[in-house]
Amino acid sequence: MKHLFNKALTLCVASLLVAPQFAMAQRNFDAIEIEATQVADNIYMLTGSGGNIGVIIGEDGTFIIDDQFAPLTEKITAKIAELTDKPVEFVMNTHWHGDHTGGNENFGKAGALIVAHDNVRERMHARQLEEAIENADASAALPVVTFARDVTFHINGETVHAFHVEEAHTDGDAIIHFKNANVMHLGDTFFAGRFPYIDLDSGGTVDGMISSANRVLSLANDETKIIPGHGPLSKPADLKKYRDVLMKVRAKVIIMVREDKTLEEVMAANPTEGYDDWGTGFINSERFITILYNDLSKQ
């Protein structure tokens, strides 16, 4: 039973988050509107369908973080054009999933330099080989510049520091810190007000998610603004609550794992009790418990 449920979960999540072409086939993007929220003087958060996009504008050019799905590129570009007449010069990917990198090929062909952690390029390239993509232009979707630990950009009067956090949502996650503006983009290491998807098959772990949140909180203060991978613009207090929820549910699950409880027994114990509203998104309570059980069972 555990194996069948886990397999179904893996297939479902992979189809929606990892394989953008499948997701695009299942969605009508015509009705999607791209909305812009000003975060700081020259920094914005764009929402639409997929991961939240970070944007910094200025005379040096436009720098964006993630780019959602390919069919939305024209709408994303149009929204950016309302903010600035400067082209997109850089695209930073927070990780490799298709709802954050689906627009890479379009922006790459338009001249943007795509940057990501080493593992992002490796996983995206492996995915292309697995799907036997014959279109040579698909290489435009791959990051051109990669880094192992961190990289810093000095652009538009801002110091933009991107650093790797290990084994969190995936094994290639990057946190982007706009140091002068006191703004941070956390990618999918932070699902604001909801249970996260942790991609175990891509090296993700709940312990890494908790460590990532702790690292960000150590850099933040009460005035820090946080762009999550999914969900509304947030504050450190929101991230702290999210971290605490992960820790509390993890603590309950690992006790039962050490007692050799089955997945069904863990489900019956309802370790997410009190956080029902956190399971109303893509990852409901049952899926989240399954992810934690499979992750912690390996330890």
N, C-alpha and C positions, 0 to 999 in steps of 0.2 A: 504493500500500500504506500509506504513511504517513498519507494523508488518511483512508482507511477505518478504520485503527486508532484514529486520533485521534477520529474521529466516534463510533466505538463507545464509547470511553472517556468522552467528553463526555456521551453519552446515559445511560450507566450511572451515572456520578457524579451527574448532575443529578437523575435519578429518585430516588436514595437520599438525597441531601443537600439538594436544593433544593425538591423537590415533596413536601411531607409527606403529602398525600393519597394519592399513589401508594405511598409507603413504608408508610403505615398499612394500605393494602389488601393488602400483601404480608407483613405481620407479624401475629403473634398476641401482643398485649400482655398477655393475661390471665396469662401465666406470668412476666411481668417483676416483679421485686421491687425496690423502691427502698431502697437502703442508705445509711446516714449514717455518715460518718467525721468525728470531731471534729478540727479543724485547730488551733484556738486556743480560748480560754475561751468565746467566744460565736460562733465561726465554724465552719461545717461544710461538707463536700463531700458532695453527694448523687449517687449513681450509679444508673443504671437502664438505659435504652436511649436513646442519643443523647448529646449533649454533657454533660460534668460540670456540675453545678449548684453554685454557691456560695451560702451562706446566712449572713447575720448576723442574730442575734436580740437582743432587748432591749426595754426599756420603750417606746422610740420606735416600735416596730413592726418587722416583718420585711422585710428587703431581700434579694432573690434575684438571682443572676446566671444568666441563661438558664433555659429551662423545658421542654426536651426536646419530646416529641410530645404532641399534644392528648389522646389517649386515656389518657395517664398523669397528667393533672392531678389527678385524684381521689386517686391513690396518692401523688403528690408532696405534695399538701396534707395528707394523712393523716400522712405522715412528718414534715412540718414541725410538725404539731399535737402530735407526741410530744416536740418540743423546746421549744415555746412555745405560749401561748394567744393570742399577738398575730397579727393578720391580716397577709397580705403587702401591704405598702404600696407597694413599688417593685419593678419588674422591670427589670434592666439586660441588654440584649442585647449580646453580644460581637461579633456579626455577624448576617447575615440568613438563613442557611441554616435549613431547616425542622427539623432535629434539635436546634436551639437555640432556635427561636422558635415551634415548633408549639403551645405552650401559651399564647401571648400572648393570643389571643382570650378564652380561659377566664379568665385572670387579669385581663384588662382589664375584662371584664364584671363581675367580682367586686369591682372598685374599685381595682385596683392601677394605679399610674402607670408606664407603660412608657417607658424611656429608652434611647436608642441614638445612634450617630453619624448625621449627616445622610444619608449614603449608604445606611444600612440602611433607613430609611423609604422613600427613593426606590426602591430595588430591590424591597422588599416590595410597594410600591404598584404598580410596573410589572408585577410578577408577577401581582398580582390582576387588573389590566387585561388582561394577556395571556391569562389563563385565563377571562376574562369571568365573574368571580364576581359573581353577582347578589344574594347575601345582603348586605344593608346592614350587618348586624352584623359582617361581616368587617373593617370599619374599626376595630373594637375591638382587632384584632391589631396595628395600626400603632403605632409609637412616638409618644407624645404630646409628649415633650420630646426634642429632638435637639441635638447640639452639633457644632461643626466641629473643635475642637482638644482640649478637655478640659472636665471638669466635676467639681466636688467636692461630696460629701455629708458632712454632719456628723450622724451618727446612731448611737445606742446607744453613745456614748462613743468612737466611732471616726471617723477621718478617712478617707473612702473617695474616692480620687482615680482617676477614669477618664480615660485619655488615648488619643488616636488614634495608631495606627501605620500608616504609609502603604504601600499596595501590598504587603501581606504575604499572608495567606491570601485576603483579598479587599481591596477598597478602603474597607471600612467597619469594620475591626477596632478593637476597644477592649481595652486592658489595664486591669484593675482592681486597684488597689493599696490594701490595708488598711494604712495607714502605721503605726499604733500597734501592731498585732498582727504586723507584718512578714510579711504573707501577700499573695500575688499570684495573681490568676486571669488566665490568658493566653488563654482561648478557644482557637480552632483555629490560633493562631500556634504552638502547641506540641502535638504529638502525642507523648506520652512513650514513648520506646523503640520508635518505629516511623516509617516513612516517612510524611510528611504529604500530604494532598491540598491542592494549591494551585490555587485556582479562577481560572484565567487569564481566563475569560470575565467574571469579576466584578472584574477589576483586580488579581488576585494575581500575585506574582512571587517567585522564590526569593531574589532579592537583598533584597526587603522582609522575607522571613521571617528571613533572617540578621541584618538590621539590627534587627528587632524583638527577637530574642534578645539581641543585644549591648546594646540599651537596657535591657532587663530586668536583665541581668547587671551593668550599671553601677549599678543601684539596689539590688541584692541583696547580702546578706552570707551567711556560712556558715549562719546560723540561719534564713534566709528559707525559708518553705514555699510551694511552687508548686502551684496547681491547674491541670492541663493541660486542654485541651478534650477530649482523650480519653486514657485511660491512668491509671495510679495517681498518687496524691499524690507529689510529687517535690521534689527539692532543686536548688539552683543547679548542682551538679555534673552532674545529669542533663540540665539544660538546656544546659550547656556541651558535653557530649558530643553532644547532638542538633545543636547549632549546628555543631560540628566535622564531623559526618557530612555535613550539608548542604553545607558548604564543600568538603569533599574530593570528594564526588560531582560537585558543580557544576564544580570545577576540571577534572576529567577530561572531563566532557561538553563544556565550552566549548572546550577545545582541539580536540576532534574537529569541533565545529560550525564553528570557524574554518578547519578543513581541508576544509570542504565534504563531510564524511562524511554519508551517508544515515542515517536513523533505524535501518534494519536493520544497518548497519555499527556504529553506536554500541551497539546491543543486543548484537551479537556480541562487542564488546570488554569487555562486562560491567563497567561502571564502578561497580557496587554490590558488587563482589566483597569479601568479608569482612564484609558486613552482611546476610547472608541472613536472619537472624532478624528484621531490621527490616522485611522484606517479607511477614510472615505476617498482617498485618492487612488492612483493606479495600484499601489501596493497596499492591499488591505491587511487586516490583522493576521489572517491565516497565512498569507504569503510571507509576511514579515517574520512570523514565528518559524516558518519552514526554513527561511534563509538562515536565521540565527541557529536553528537546530543543526542544520547541515554544516555550517561554519564551525560551531563550537564542538561538534562531534569529532572534528579532525584534530582537535588540540589534545 
